[in-house]
Amino acid sequence: MIRIGIDLGGTKTAIIALDSAGNTLYQQQTATPKTYQATIENIALMIAQAEKQMNVQASVGVGIPGTVSSQTGLVKNANSTWINGKPLAQDLSHLLGREVCVANDANCFAVSEAVDGSGVGHQLVFGVIIGTGCGAGIALNGQAHVGFNGLGGEWGHNPLPWMTASEFQSTSCFCGHHDCIETFISGTGFVRDYNLHTSANLTKAEQIMALVAQGDAAATVALARYCDRLARALAHVVNLIDPDIIVLGGGMSNVDAIYTDISHRLTHYVLGQECYTKVVKNRFGSASGVRGAAWLWGK
Ligand SMILES: [Zn+2]
């Protein structure tokens, strides 16, 4: 069975076709149109072209930068705002003449890494994409745990745990709350924090990491502060669902220091101060989203 995955991003729409072993048979990407009707027609066209070239009919999974309400079937919380309030799965199913599975892109990331990525062989995988923002997903037995409200894994909008006095009410988030985990552990949050403590005006996490490599003291302290906040946030995940493995994706997952630094910090924060959970880098990088969309129908 051929599985087609679509990763619907705000600027690009990617398609992949995988065979049952996970080999890539076809891949392509196009610009994402900025209206709803054009967006779904573009997806349908990309699938038609892929299937024509492969001469098969495939299953279709779609990852979106938002969630589908399990109660109404409508998309919500998408930063590609033109798909909000729309019955995307239903409309695509109608256009394609088959059932289509739609899920949050962070859930797709977790599924990809659970099925044949860094989390393979593990029953419960917590996947975190830390880039401009922070999205997370839960894969249980290789399947996305969407949740009753479609909110499974949206822990980035919980407050940062064990906040210090200086952290309390120090950030505001687009979601309307203060001190969300995302505002501290996203790449954006890392840069904001460094600038705050140094009066610098950097714009990229890579710039801070270059300073760390040169032995810069303020950058080194900022990285330690970042790792400690990430550990506090992940300790809550361990205390709540105790995943078998935690896989990181997004730009910040390329900071190798995280993987050597976080283990003892996690141990310090979890209940009982005993923690064997590994925090690892993703296998498929930016392709994890589109691969996970393909695996929404299972391997
Ligand atoms: Zn928030």
Residues whose N, C-alpha, C, O or C-beta is under 5 A from the ligand:
A	BS01	ZN	G156 H157 C173 C175 H177 C180
